[in-house]
Every structure is written in C-alpha cells, then in structure tokens.
Amino acid sequence: MTTACPAPHEPRIDYGRPLPPPPGRRPLNAAGTAIAIVLYALAFVLALCSVFATPFFAFAADSCTLGRECDFIGTASFPAS
C-alpha cells in the first residue's frame, strides 16, 4: 500500500536534488614524493656499488695462499662484465 509517508524501513529517495559528486582523489604530497624518489635513487646507487664490490669481497675471502695457484680472475670478472 502506498501512503504519503514512507515506512521507517524503506529508504527515502529524494528525486528533487542531484546526487553529490563522488569523492575526489587526495592531492599528491610533494614532499613525500620527493623523498621517495631520492630514497629509491639512493637504493639504486647502493645496489650498483654492491654489485661492483662483490668480486673484491670474493677475492678477500678466497682460500688461495702464497703457495697455491688460483685463477679466480676469469671467474669473478665474467659476472662483473
């Protein structure tokens, strides 16, 4: 049965007003973006330095002594090139 007053459990629909606009995206935080870019660049540079230094750490940790002949230069220089 339709009445002038809707029942309390029925949603009230107001056709006279337009819908509110959807919520927009939050503005981008410039300081946070700049810090993130700097930190990612620093992490990339540190990764490159660690890749470059890895053969030197391998040379320092090898078991070759003065009495043994070891040729690790070819093995270590292949991944570095």
PyMOL Python script that loads the backbone (N, CA, C, O; Angstrom):
from pymol import cmd

cmd.read_pdbstr("""\
ATOM      1  N   MET A   1       0.841  -1.167   0.000  1.00  0.00           N
ATOM      2  CA  MET A   1       0.000   0.000   0.000  1.00  0.00           C
ATOM      3  C   MET A   1       0.890   1.236   0.000  1.00  0.00           C
ATOM      4  O   MET A   1       1.834   1.298   0.787  1.00  0.00           O
ATOM      5  N   THR A   2       0.636   2.181  -0.819  1.00  0.00           N
ATOM      6  CA  THR A   2       1.412   3.406  -0.912  1.00  0.00           C
ATOM      7  C   THR A   2       0.724   4.496  -0.115  1.00  0.00           C
ATOM      8  O   THR A   2      -0.471   4.753  -0.268  1.00  0.00           O
ATOM      9  N   THR A   3       1.509   5.129   0.740  1.00  0.00           N
ATOM     10  CA  THR A   3       0.965   6.222   1.541  1.00  0.00           C
ATOM     11  C   THR A   3       1.823   7.455   1.321  1.00  0.00           C
ATOM     12  O   THR A   3       2.839   7.394   0.629  1.00  0.00           O
ATOM     13  N   ALA A   4       1.425   8.552   1.896  1.00  0.00           N
ATOM     14  CA  ALA A   4       2.175   9.796   1.762  1.00  0.00           C
ATOM     15  C   ALA A   4       3.469   9.746   2.554  1.00  0.00           C
ATOM     16  O   ALA A   4       4.453  10.381   2.174  1.00  0.00           O
ATOM     17  N   CYS A   5       3.482   9.019   3.624  1.00  0.00           N
ATOM     18  CA  CYS A   5       4.686   8.887   4.451  1.00  0.00           C
ATOM     19  C   CYS A   5       5.230   7.478   4.272  1.00  0.00           C
ATOM     20  O   CYS A   5       4.510   6.505   4.498  1.00  0.00           O
ATOM     21  N   PRO A   6       6.479   7.356   3.873  1.00  0.00           N
ATOM     22  CA  PRO A   6       7.028   6.001   3.711  1.00  0.00           C
ATOM     23  C   PRO A   6       7.239   5.348   5.074  1.00  0.00           C
ATOM     24  O   PRO A   6       7.354   6.014   6.102  1.00  0.00           O
ATOM     25  N   ALA A   7       7.284   4.064   5.039  1.00  0.00           N
ATOM     26  CA  ALA A   7       7.520   3.303   6.268  1.00  0.00           C
ATOM     27  C   ALA A   7       8.956   3.548   6.733  1.00  0.00           C
ATOM     28  O   ALA A   7       9.814   3.875   5.914  1.00  0.00           O
ATOM     29  N   PRO A   8       9.231   3.400   8.017  1.00  0.00           N
ATOM     30  CA  PRO A   8      10.586   3.672   8.525  1.00  0.00           C
ATOM     31  C   PRO A   8      11.657   2.758   7.940  1.00  0.00           C
ATOM     32  O   PRO A   8      12.818   3.161   7.877  1.00  0.00           O
ATOM     33  N   HIS A   9      11.319   1.558   7.514  1.00  0.00           N
ATOM     34  CA  HIS A   9      12.323   0.637   6.985  1.00  0.00           C
ATOM     35  C   HIS A   9      12.609   0.874   5.503  1.00  0.00           C
ATOM     36  O   HIS A   9      13.573   0.314   4.981  1.00  0.00           O
ATOM     37  N   GLU A  10      11.817   1.672   4.814  1.00  0.00           N
ATOM     38  CA  GLU A  10      12.049   1.947   3.401  1.00  0.00           C
ATOM     39  C   GLU A  10      13.007   3.131   3.260  1.00  0.00           C
ATOM     40  O   GLU A  10      12.898   4.108   4.002  1.00  0.00           O
ATOM     41  N   PRO A  11      13.943   3.049   2.315  1.00  0.00           N
ATOM     42  CA  PRO A  11      14.866   4.175   2.139  1.00  0.00           C
ATOM     43  C   PRO A  11      14.145   5.375   1.557  1.00  0.00           C
ATOM     44  O   PRO A  11      13.247   5.233   0.727  1.00  0.00           O
ATOM     45  N   ARG A  12      14.537   6.534   1.990  1.00  0.00           N
ATOM     46  CA  ARG A  12      13.930   7.757   1.492  1.00  0.00           C
ATOM     47  C   ARG A  12      14.703   8.206   0.254  1.00  0.00           C
ATOM     48  O   ARG A  12      15.919   8.386   0.312  1.00  0.00           O
ATOM     49  N   ILE A  13      14.013   8.384  -0.846  1.00  0.00           N
ATOM     50  CA  ILE A  13      14.626   8.812  -2.098  1.00  0.00           C
ATOM     51  C   ILE A  13      14.130  10.211  -2.401  1.00  0.00           C
ATOM     52  O   ILE A  13      12.928  10.469  -2.466  1.00  0.00           O
ATOM     53  N   ASP A  14      15.085  11.107  -2.585  1.00  0.00           N
ATOM     54  CA  ASP A  14      14.729  12.487  -2.908  1.00  0.00           C
ATOM     55  C   ASP A  14      15.119  12.723  -4.363  1.00  0.00           C
ATOM     56  O   ASP A  14      16.301  12.843  -4.687  1.00  0.00           O
ATOM     57  N   TYR A  15      14.119  12.788  -5.232  1.00  0.00           N
ATOM     58  CA  TYR A  15      14.386  12.968  -6.650  1.00  0.00           C
ATOM     59  C   TYR A  15      14.561  14.428  -7.026  1.00  0.00           C
ATOM     60  O   TYR A  15      14.868  14.726  -8.180  1.00  0.00           O
ATOM     61  N   GLY A  16      14.376  15.342  -6.094  1.00  0.00           N
ATOM     62  CA  GLY A  16      14.452  16.762  -6.414  1.00  0.00           C
ATOM     63  C   GLY A  16      15.880  17.297  -6.446  1.00  0.00           C
ATOM     64  O   GLY A  16      16.144  18.302  -7.106  1.00  0.00           O
ATOM     65  N   ARG A  17      16.803  16.641  -5.745  1.00  0.00           N
ATOM     66  CA  ARG A  17      18.170  17.152  -5.695  1.00  0.00           C
ATOM     67  C   ARG A  17      19.090  16.241  -6.500  1.00  0.00           C
ATOM     68  O   ARG A  17      18.870  15.031  -6.565  1.00  0.00           O
ATOM     69  N   PRO A  18      20.130  16.828  -7.118  1.00  0.00           N
ATOM     70  CA  PRO A  18      21.096  15.971  -7.827  1.00  0.00           C
ATOM     71  C   PRO A  18      21.978  15.231  -6.818  1.00  0.00           C
ATOM     72  O   PRO A  18      22.101  15.636  -5.662  1.00  0.00           O
ATOM     73  N   LEU A  19      22.577  14.159  -7.273  1.00  0.00           N
ATOM     74  CA  LEU A  19      23.468  13.390  -6.421  1.00  0.00           C
ATOM     75  C   LEU A  19      24.729  14.194  -6.121  1.00  0.00           C
ATOM     76  O   LEU A  19      25.177  14.973  -6.962  1.00  0.00           O
ATOM     77  N   PRO A  20      25.296  14.018  -4.957  1.00  0.00           N
ATOM     78  CA  PRO A  20      26.549  14.719  -4.670  1.00  0.00           C
ATOM     79  C   PRO A  20      27.669  14.153  -5.539  1.00  0.00           C
ATOM     80  O   PRO A  20      27.610  12.993  -5.949  1.00  0.00           O
ATOM     81  N   PRO A  21      28.680  14.956  -5.819  1.00  0.00           N
ATOM     82  CA  PRO A  21      29.779  14.445  -6.658  1.00  0.00           C
ATOM     83  C   PRO A  21      30.540  13.346  -5.913  1.00  0.00           C
ATOM     84  O   PRO A  21      30.591  13.343  -4.683  1.00  0.00           O
ATOM     85  N   PRO A  22      31.122  12.426  -6.654  1.00  0.00           N
ATOM     86  CA  PRO A  22      31.886  11.367  -5.989  1.00  0.00           C
ATOM     87  C   PRO A  22      33.130  11.960  -5.326  1.00  0.00           C
ATOM     88  O   PRO A  22      33.645  12.983  -5.777  1.00  0.00           O
ATOM     89  N   PRO A  23      33.605  11.332  -4.278  1.00  0.00           N
ATOM     90  CA  PRO A  23      34.787  11.884  -3.612  1.00  0.00           C
ATOM     91  C   PRO A  23      35.992  11.851  -4.546  1.00  0.00           C
ATOM     92  O   PRO A  23      36.238  10.847  -5.215  1.00  0.00           O
ATOM     93  N   GLY A  24      36.731  12.934  -4.589  1.00  0.00           N
ATOM     94  CA  GLY A  24      37.886  13.028  -5.467  1.00  0.00           C
ATOM     95  C   GLY A  24      39.109  12.378  -4.858  1.00  0.00           C
ATOM     96  O   GLY A  24      39.107  11.964  -3.699  1.00  0.00           O
ATOM     97  N   ARG A  25      40.151  12.299  -5.663  1.00  0.00           N
ATOM     98  CA  ARG A  25      41.407  11.747  -5.171  1.00  0.00           C
ATOM     99  C   ARG A  25      42.088  12.758  -4.277  1.00  0.00           C
ATOM    100  O   ARG A  25      41.970  13.968  -4.472  1.00  0.00           O
ATOM    101  N   ARG A  26      42.801  12.244  -3.296  1.00  0.00           N
ATOM    102  CA  ARG A  26      43.532  13.143  -2.420  1.00  0.00           C
ATOM    103  C   ARG A  26      44.680  13.776  -3.195  1.00  0.00           C
ATOM    104  O   ARG A  26      45.243  13.141  -4.086  1.00  0.00           O
ATOM    105  N   PRO A  27      45.032  15.003  -2.875  1.00  0.00           N
ATOM    106  CA  PRO A  27      46.153  15.630  -3.584  1.00  0.00           C
ATOM    107  C   PRO A  27      47.461  14.916  -3.249  1.00  0.00           C
ATOM    108  O   PRO A  27      47.634  14.369  -2.160  1.00  0.00           O
ATOM    109  N   LEU A  28      48.361  14.939  -4.207  1.00  0.00           N
ATOM    110  CA  LEU A  28      49.644  14.268  -4.051  1.00  0.00           C
ATOM    111  C   LEU A  28      50.536  15.074  -3.121  1.00  0.00           C
ATOM    112  O   LEU A  28      50.660  16.290  -3.266  1.00  0.00           O
ATOM    113  N   ASN A  29      51.149  14.401  -2.177  1.00  0.00           N
ATOM    114  CA  ASN A  29      52.039  15.048  -1.233  1.00  0.00           C
ATOM    115  C   ASN A  29      53.404  15.221  -1.905  1.00  0.00           C
ATOM    116  O   ASN A  29      54.103  14.236  -2.141  1.00  0.00           O
ATOM    117  N   ALA A  30      53.786  16.453  -2.212  1.00  0.00           N
ATOM    118  CA  ALA A  30      55.017  16.712  -2.965  1.00  0.00           C
ATOM    119  C   ALA A  30      56.251  16.341  -2.156  1.00  0.00           C
ATOM    120  O   ALA A  30      57.207  15.798  -2.709  1.00  0.00           O
ATOM    121  N   ALA A  31      56.248  16.620  -0.869  1.00  0.00           N
ATOM    122  CA  ALA A  31      57.422  16.305  -0.047  1.00  0.00           C
ATOM    123  C   ALA A  31      57.616  14.795   0.050  1.00  0.00           C
ATOM    124  O   ALA A  31      58.741  14.307  -0.060  1.00  0.00           O
ATOM    125  N   GLY A  32      56.546  14.063   0.253  1.00  0.00           N
ATOM    126  CA  GLY A  32      56.644  12.610   0.328  1.00  0.00           C
ATOM    127  C   GLY A  32      57.104  11.995  -0.983  1.00  0.00           C
ATOM    128  O   GLY A  32      57.885  11.043  -0.990  1.00  0.00           O
ATOM    129  N   THR A  33      56.621  12.540  -2.091  1.00  0.00           N
ATOM    130  CA  THR A  33      57.030  12.043  -3.400  1.00  0.00           C
ATOM    131  C   THR A  33      58.507  12.316  -3.638  1.00  0.00           C
ATOM    132  O   THR A  33      59.218  11.445  -4.138  1.00  0.00           O
ATOM    133  N   ALA A  34      58.981  13.507  -3.290  1.00  0.00           N
ATOM    134  CA  ALA A  34      60.387  13.852  -3.491  1.00  0.00           C
ATOM    135  C   ALA A  34      61.288  12.973  -2.619  1.00  0.00           C
ATOM    136  O   ALA A  34      62.335  12.513  -3.074  1.00  0.00           O
ATOM    137  N   ILE A  35      60.886  12.743  -1.384  1.00  0.00           N
ATOM    138  CA  ILE A  35      61.686  11.887  -0.504  1.00  0.00           C
ATOM    139  C   ILE A  35      61.730  10.458  -1.040  1.00  0.00           C
ATOM    140  O   ILE A  35      62.774   9.807  -0.996  1.00  0.00           O
ATOM    141  N   ALA A  36      60.611   9.976  -1.539  1.00  0.00           N
ATOM    142  CA  ALA A  36      60.580   8.617  -2.089  1.00  0.00           C
ATOM    143  C   ALA A  36      61.492   8.487  -3.302  1.00  0.00           C
ATOM    144  O   ALA A  36      62.199   7.489  -3.442  1.00  0.00           O
ATOM    145  N   ILE A  37      61.484   9.482  -4.176  1.00  0.00           N
ATOM    146  CA  ILE A  37      62.341   9.437  -5.363  1.00  0.00           C
ATOM    147  C   ILE A  37      63.811   9.450  -4.953  1.00  0.00           C
ATOM    148  O   ILE A  37      64.612   8.696  -5.504  1.00  0.00           O
ATOM    149  N   VAL A  38      64.168  10.290  -3.999  1.00  0.00           N
ATOM    150  CA  VAL A  38      65.565  10.365  -3.544  1.00  0.00           C
ATOM    151  C   VAL A  38      65.980   9.040  -2.904  1.00  0.00           C
ATOM    152  O   VAL A  38      67.082   8.555  -3.160  1.00  0.00           O
ATOM    153  N   LEU A  39      65.120   8.450  -2.080  1.00  0.00           N
ATOM    154  CA  LEU A  39      65.473   7.194  -1.432  1.00  0.00           C
ATOM    155  C   LEU A  39      65.577   6.040  -2.427  1.00  0.00           C
ATOM    156  O   LEU A  39      66.451   5.184  -2.291  1.00  0.00           O
ATOM    157  N   TYR A  40      64.696   6.010  -3.423  1.00  0.00           N
ATOM    158  CA  TYR A  40      64.807   4.971  -4.451  1.00  0.00           C
ATOM    159  C   TYR A  40      66.082   5.141  -5.262  1.00  0.00           C
ATOM    160  O   TYR A  40      66.726   4.149  -5.603  1.00  0.00           O
ATOM    161  N   ALA A  41      66.460   6.370  -5.578  1.00  0.00           N
ATOM    162  CA  ALA A  41      67.706   6.614  -6.315  1.00  0.00           C
ATOM    163  C   ALA A  41      68.905   6.197  -5.465  1.00  0.00           C
ATOM    164  O   ALA A  41      69.853   5.603  -5.980  1.00  0.00           O
ATOM    165  N   LEU A  42      68.870   6.502  -4.174  1.00  0.00           N
ATOM    166  CA  LEU A  42      69.960   6.107  -3.279  1.00  0.00           C
ATOM    167  C   LEU A  42      70.054   4.585  -3.181  1.00  0.00           C
ATOM    168  O   LEU A  42      71.157   4.037  -3.180  1.00  0.00           O
ATOM    169  N   ALA A  43      68.929   3.904  -3.100  1.00  0.00           N
ATOM    170  CA  ALA A  43      68.933   2.442  -3.049  1.00  0.00           C
ATOM    171  C   ALA A  43      69.492   1.854  -4.338  1.00  0.00           C
ATOM    172  O   ALA A  43      70.206   0.852  -4.308  1.00  0.00           O
ATOM    173  N   PHE A  44      69.170   2.471  -5.467  1.00  0.00           N
ATOM    174  CA  PHE A  44      69.686   2.000  -6.761  1.00  0.00           C
ATOM    175  C   PHE A  44      71.198   2.180  -6.829  1.00  0.00           C
ATOM    176  O   PHE A  44      71.903   1.285  -7.295  1.00  0.00           O
ATOM    177  N   VAL A  45      71.704   3.316  -6.374  1.00  0.00           N
ATOM    178  CA  VAL A  45      73.150   3.567  -6.382  1.00  0.00           C
ATOM    179  C   VAL A  45      73.859   2.593  -5.439  1.00  0.00           C
ATOM    180  O   VAL A  45      74.918   2.069  -5.782  1.00  0.00           O
ATOM    181  N   LEU A  46      73.296   2.348  -4.271  1.00  0.00           N
ATOM    182  CA  LEU A  46      73.899   1.390  -3.344  1.00  0.00           C
ATOM    183  C   LEU A  46      73.895  -0.028  -3.925  1.00  0.00           C
ATOM    184  O   LEU A  46      74.840  -0.788  -3.714  1.00  0.00           O
ATOM    185  N   ALA A  47      72.845  -0.379  -4.647  1.00  0.00           N
ATOM    186  CA  ALA A  47      72.806  -1.695  -5.286  1.00  0.00           C
ATOM    187  C   ALA A  47      73.887  -1.811  -6.351  1.00  0.00           C
ATOM    188  O   ALA A  47      74.542  -2.848  -6.461  1.00  0.00           O
ATOM    189  N   LEU A  48      74.078  -0.759  -7.132  1.00  0.00           N
ATOM    190  CA  LEU A  48      75.141  -0.785  -8.145  1.00  0.00           C
ATOM    191  C   LEU A  48      76.517  -0.886  -7.498  1.00  0.00           C
ATOM    192  O   LEU A  48      77.382  -1.606  -7.997  1.00  0.00           O
ATOM    193  N   CYS A  49      76.729  -0.178  -6.400  1.00  0.00           N
ATOM    194  CA  CYS A  49      78.010  -0.245  -5.700  1.00  0.00           C
ATOM    195  C   CYS A  49      78.247  -1.638  -5.129  1.00  0.00           C
ATOM    196  O   CYS A  49      79.370  -2.141  -5.170  1.00  0.00           O
ATOM    197  N   SER A  50      77.219  -2.254  -4.607  1.00  0.00           N
ATOM    198  CA  SER A  50      77.403  -3.593  -4.049  1.00  0.00           C
ATOM    199  C   SER A  50      77.683  -4.618  -5.147  1.00  0.00           C
ATOM    200  O   SER A  50      78.463  -5.547  -4.936  1.00  0.00           O
ATOM    201  N   VAL A  51      77.056  -4.460  -6.315  1.00  0.00           N
ATOM    202  CA  VAL A  51      77.351  -5.360  -7.426  1.00  0.00           C
ATOM    203  C   VAL A  51      78.790  -5.172  -7.879  1.00  0.00           C
ATOM    204  O   VAL A  51      79.467  -6.145  -8.214  1.00  0.00           O
ATOM    205  N   PHE A  52      79.256  -3.949  -7.894  1.00  0.00           N
ATOM    206  CA  PHE A  52      80.629  -3.672  -8.310  1.00  0.00           C
ATOM    207  C   PHE A  52      81.635  -4.212  -7.286  1.00  0.00           C
ATOM    208  O   PHE A  52      82.702  -4.688  -7.674  1.00  0.00           O
ATOM    209  N   ALA A  53      81.317  -4.149  -5.991  1.00  0.00           N
ATOM    210  CA  ALA A  53      82.258  -4.540  -4.944  1.00  0.00           C
ATOM    211  C   ALA A  53      82.246  -6.028  -4.652  1.00  0.00           C
ATOM    212  O   ALA A  53      83.143  -6.506  -3.957  1.00  0.00           O
ATOM    213  N   THR A  54      81.288  -6.775  -5.141  1.00  0.00           N
ATOM    214  CA  THR A  54      81.184  -8.196  -4.834  1.00  0.00           C
ATOM    215  C   THR A  54      82.427  -8.989  -5.226  1.00  0.00           C
ATOM    216  O   THR A  54      82.881  -9.796  -4.415  1.00  0.00           O
ATOM    217  N   PRO A  55      83.009  -8.813  -6.416  1.00  0.00           N
ATOM    218  CA  PRO A  55      84.234  -9.577  -6.730  1.00  0.00           C
ATOM    219  C   PRO A  55      85.386  -9.273  -5.776  1.00  0.00           C
ATOM    220  O   PRO A  55      86.188 -10.159  -5.482  1.00  0.00           O
ATOM    221  N   PHE A  56      85.481  -8.039  -5.290  1.00  0.00           N
ATOM    222  CA  PHE A  56      86.562  -7.703  -4.369  1.00  0.00           C
ATOM    223  C   PHE A  56      86.375  -8.425  -3.031  1.00  0.00           C
ATOM    224  O   PHE A  56      87.351  -8.862  -2.422  1.00  0.00           O
ATOM    225  N   PHE A  57      85.136  -8.552  -2.578  1.00  0.00           N
ATOM    226  CA  PHE A  57      84.893  -9.330  -1.363  1.00  0.00           C
ATOM    227  C   PHE A  57      85.197 -10.805  -1.596  1.00  0.00           C
ATOM    228  O   PHE A  57      85.677 -11.489  -0.692  1.00  0.00           O
ATOM    229  N   ALA A  58      84.923 -11.299  -2.794  1.00  0.00           N
ATOM    230  CA  ALA A  58      85.242 -12.698  -3.110  1.00  0.00           C
ATOM    231  C   ALA A  58      86.749 -12.902  -3.124  1.00  0.00           C
ATOM    232  O   ALA A  58      87.231 -13.934  -2.656  1.00  0.00           O
ATOM    233  N   PHE A  59      87.499 -11.948  -3.646  1.00  0.00           N
ATOM    234  CA  PHE A  59      88.961 -12.063  -3.633  1.00  0.00           C
ATOM    235  C   PHE A  59      89.488 -12.040  -2.207  1.00  0.00           C
ATOM    236  O   PHE A  59      90.437 -12.759  -1.891  1.00  0.00           O
ATOM    237  N   ALA A  60      88.898 -11.237  -1.349  1.00  0.00           N
ATOM    238  CA  ALA A  60      89.374 -11.142   0.029  1.00  0.00           C
ATOM    239  C   ALA A  60      89.050 -12.400   0.814  1.00  0.00           C
ATOM    240  O   ALA A  60      89.768 -12.731   1.758  1.00  0.00           O
ATOM    241  N   ALA A  61      88.001 -13.104   0.454  1.00  0.00           N
ATOM    242  CA  ALA A  61      87.592 -14.285   1.204  1.00  0.00           C
ATOM    243  C   ALA A  61      88.047 -15.588   0.564  1.00  0.00           C
ATOM    244  O   ALA A  61      87.677 -16.659   1.045  1.00  0.00           O
ATOM    245  N   ASP A  62      88.836 -15.534  -0.502  1.00  0.00           N
ATOM    246  CA  ASP A  62      89.232 -16.781  -1.152  1.00  0.00           C
ATOM    247  C   ASP A  62      90.262 -17.521  -0.307  1.00  0.00           C
ATOM    248  O   ASP A  62      90.862 -16.950   0.604  1.00  0.00           O
ATOM    249  N   SER A  63      90.457 -18.786  -0.617  1.00  0.00           N
ATOM    250  CA  SER A  63      91.354 -19.613   0.179  1.00  0.00           C
ATOM    251  C   SER A  63      92.731 -19.744  -0.455  1.00  0.00           C
ATOM    252  O   SER A  63      93.516 -20.594  -0.035  1.00  0.00           O
ATOM    253  N   CYS A  64      93.036 -18.945  -1.432  1.00  0.00           N
ATOM    254  CA  CYS A  64      94.344 -19.019  -2.070  1.00  0.00           C
ATOM    255  C   CYS A  64      95.399 -18.399  -1.156  1.00  0.00           C
ATOM    256  O   CYS A  64      95.234 -17.284  -0.662  1.00  0.00           O
ATOM    257  N   THR A  65      96.448 -19.117  -0.947  1.00  0.00           N
ATOM    258  CA  THR A  65      97.555 -18.599  -0.162  1.00  0.00           C
ATOM    259  C   THR A  65      98.735 -18.366  -1.084  1.00  0.00           C
ATOM    260  O   THR A  65      98.612 -18.524  -2.298  1.00  0.00           O
ATOM    261  N   LEU A  66      99.848 -18.001  -0.538  1.00  0.00           N
ATOM    262  CA  LEU A  66     101.016 -17.729  -1.369  1.00  0.00           C
ATOM    263  C   LEU A  66     101.534 -18.990  -2.048  1.00  0.00           C
ATOM    264  O   LEU A  66     102.155 -18.884  -3.106  1.00  0.00           O
ATOM    265  N   GLY A  67     101.312 -20.159  -1.499  1.00  0.00           N
ATOM    266  CA  GLY A  67     101.832 -21.394  -2.074  1.00  0.00           C
ATOM    267  C   GLY A  67     100.904 -22.032  -3.098  1.00  0.00           C
ATOM    268  O   GLY A  67     101.311 -22.972  -3.780  1.00  0.00           O
ATOM    269  N   ARG A  68      99.672 -21.553  -3.229  1.00  0.00           N
ATOM    270  CA  ARG A  68      98.716 -22.164  -4.164  1.00  0.00           C
ATOM    271  C   ARG A  68      98.509 -21.274  -5.362  1.00  0.00           C
ATOM    272  O   ARG A  68      98.521 -20.048  -5.258  1.00  0.00           O
ATOM    273  N   GLU A  69      98.321 -21.898  -6.482  1.00  0.00           N
ATOM    274  CA  GLU A  69      97.976 -21.159  -7.700  1.00  0.00           C
ATOM    275  C   GLU A  69      96.460 -21.199  -7.865  1.00  0.00           C
ATOM    276  O   GLU A  69      95.880 -22.276  -7.999  1.00  0.00           O
ATOM    277  N   CYS A  70      95.826 -20.051  -7.857  1.00  0.00           N
ATOM    278  CA  CYS A  70      94.371 -19.959  -8.036  1.00  0.00           C
ATOM    279  C   CYS A  70      94.095 -18.916  -9.109  1.00  0.00           C
ATOM    280  O   CYS A  70      94.696 -17.841  -9.119  1.00  0.00           O
ATOM    281  N   ASP A  71      93.190 -19.242  -9.997  1.00  0.00           N
ATOM    282  CA  ASP A  71      92.833 -18.297 -11.052  1.00  0.00           C
ATOM    283  C   ASP A  71      91.346 -17.992 -10.940  1.00  0.00           C
ATOM    284  O   ASP A  71      90.517 -18.607 -11.612  1.00  0.00           O
ATOM    285  N   PHE A  72      91.026 -17.039 -10.087  1.00  0.00           N
ATOM    286  CA  PHE A  72      89.631 -16.632  -9.933  1.00  0.00           C
ATOM    287  C   PHE A  72      89.339 -15.338 -10.677  1.00  0.00           C
ATOM    288  O   PHE A  72      88.211 -14.845 -10.629  1.00  0.00           O
ATOM    289  N   ILE A  73      90.315 -14.784 -11.354  1.00  0.00           N
ATOM    290  CA  ILE A  73      90.087 -13.506 -12.036  1.00  0.00           C
ATOM    291  C   ILE A  73      89.074 -13.699 -13.161  1.00  0.00           C
ATOM    292  O   ILE A  73      88.176 -12.873 -13.329  1.00  0.00           O
ATOM    293  N   GLY A  74      89.206 -14.768 -13.925  1.00  0.00           N
ATOM    294  CA  GLY A  74      88.258 -15.019 -15.002  1.00  0.00           C
ATOM    295  C   GLY A  74      86.865 -15.311 -14.478  1.00  0.00           C
ATOM    296  O   GLY A  74      85.866 -14.882 -15.057  1.00  0.00           O
ATOM    297  N   THR A  75      86.809 -16.042 -13.382  1.00  0.00           N
ATOM    298  CA  THR A  75      85.505 -16.379 -12.800  1.00  0.00           C
ATOM    299  C   THR A  75      84.816 -15.153 -12.239  1.00  0.00           C
ATOM    300  O   THR A  75      83.603 -15.006 -12.384  1.00  0.00           O
ATOM    301  N   ALA A  76      85.569 -14.272 -11.601  1.00  0.00           N
ATOM    302  CA  ALA A  76      84.964 -13.100 -10.980  1.00  0.00           C
ATOM    303  C   ALA A  76      84.693 -11.992 -11.987  1.00  0.00           C
ATOM    304  O   ALA A  76      83.747 -11.224 -11.815  1.00  0.00           O
ATOM    305  N   SER A  77      85.505 -11.897 -13.034  1.00  0.00           N
ATOM    306  CA  SER A  77      85.314 -10.802 -13.989  1.00  0.00           C
ATOM    307  C   SER A  77      84.187 -11.102 -14.976  1.00  0.00           C
ATOM    308  O   SER A  77      83.640 -10.178 -15.576  1.00  0.00           O
ATOM    309  N   PHE A  78      83.832 -12.370 -15.157  1.00  0.00           N
ATOM    310  CA  PHE A  78      82.743 -12.676 -16.085  1.00  0.00           C
ATOM    311  C   PHE A  78      81.407 -12.109 -15.621  1.00  0.00           C
ATOM    312  O   PHE A  78      80.736 -11.462 -16.425  1.00  0.00           O
ATOM    313  N   PRO A  79      80.973 -12.310 -14.366  1.00  0.00           N
ATOM    314  CA  PRO A  79      79.694 -11.708 -13.952  1.00  0.00           C
ATOM    315  C   PRO A  79      79.751 -10.202 -13.854  1.00  0.00           C
ATOM    316  O   PRO A  79      78.727  -9.537 -14.006  1.00  0.00           O
ATOM    317  N   ALA A  80      80.936  -9.641 -13.601  1.00  0.00           N
ATOM    318  CA  ALA A  80      81.037  -8.182 -13.455  1.00  0.00           C
ATOM    319  C   ALA A  80      80.964  -7.471 -14.792  1.00  0.00           C
ATOM    320  O   ALA A  80      80.679  -6.274 -14.836  1.00  0.00           O
ATOM    321  N   SER A  81      81.217  -8.187 -15.891  1.00  0.00           N
ATOM    322  CA  SER A  81      81.207  -7.513 -17.198  1.00  0.00           C
ATOM    323  C   SER A  81      79.852  -7.547 -17.858  1.00  0.00           C
ATOM    324  O   SER A  81      79.688  -7.022 -18.960  1.00  0.00           O
TER     325      SER A  81
END
""", "prot")
cmd.dss("prot")
cmd.show_as("cartoon", "prot")
cmd.util.cbc("prot")
cmd.orient("prot")
